[in-house]
């Protein structure tokens, strides 16, 4: 069973930065990308960013230019660098690999 574990969430001030990590126990599905999603209270889960197995990246319009997704294959970890964080970025952030999801990591934005 593949395990997906997110970490790095916490409290960040508006305009600040935070880096989330998603560690995957094994990359069993070679052609599967890794996707970050988020869900704010009272809202549906939404796509944030994806990195494909080949390294291509895509972002939602709401985070483009502020967030950056990257991966370290040796560490089996995908990162989401969040810069210039806005109050509307507050949410639980989830990592998805193939059909496997993590438990999420909370990001709180407050001054």
Secondary structure as the mmCIF struct_conf table of DSSP 4:
data_model
#
loop_
_struct_conf.conf_type_id
_struct_conf.id
_struct_conf.beg_label_comp_id
_struct_conf.beg_label_asym_id
_struct_conf.beg_label_seq_id
_struct_conf.end_label_comp_id
_struct_conf.end_label_asym_id
_struct_conf.end_label_seq_id
STRN STRN1 UNK A 4 UNK A 7
STRN STRN2 UNK A 10 UNK A 12
TURN_TY1_P TURN_TY1_P1 UNK A 14 UNK A 15
STRN STRN3 UNK A 18 UNK A 24
BEND BEND1 UNK A 25 UNK A 25
TURN_TY1_P TURN_TY1_P2 UNK A 30 UNK A 31
STRN STRN4 UNK A 34 UNK A 39
TURN_TY1_P TURN_TY1_P3 UNK A 41 UNK A 42
BEND BEND2 UNK A 43 UNK A 43
STRN STRN5 UNK A 46 UNK A 51
TURN_TY1_P TURN_TY1_P4 UNK A 53 UNK A 54
STRN STRN6 UNK A 57 UNK A 59
TURN_TY1_P TURN_TY1_P5 UNK A 61 UNK A 66
STRN STRN7 UNK A 67 UNK A 72
HELX_RH_3T_P HELX_RH_3T_P1 UNK A 73 UNK A 75
TURN_TY1_P TURN_TY1_P6 UNK A 76 UNK A 76
STRN STRN8 UNK A 77 UNK A 82
BEND BEND3 UNK A 84 UNK A 84
HELX_RH_3T_P HELX_RH_3T_P2 UNK A 87 UNK A 89
STRN STRN9 UNK A 91 UNK A 97
TURN_TY1_P TURN_TY1_P7 UNK A 98 UNK A 99
STRN STRN10 UNK A 100 UNK A 101
STRN STRN11 UNK A 105 UNK A 109
#
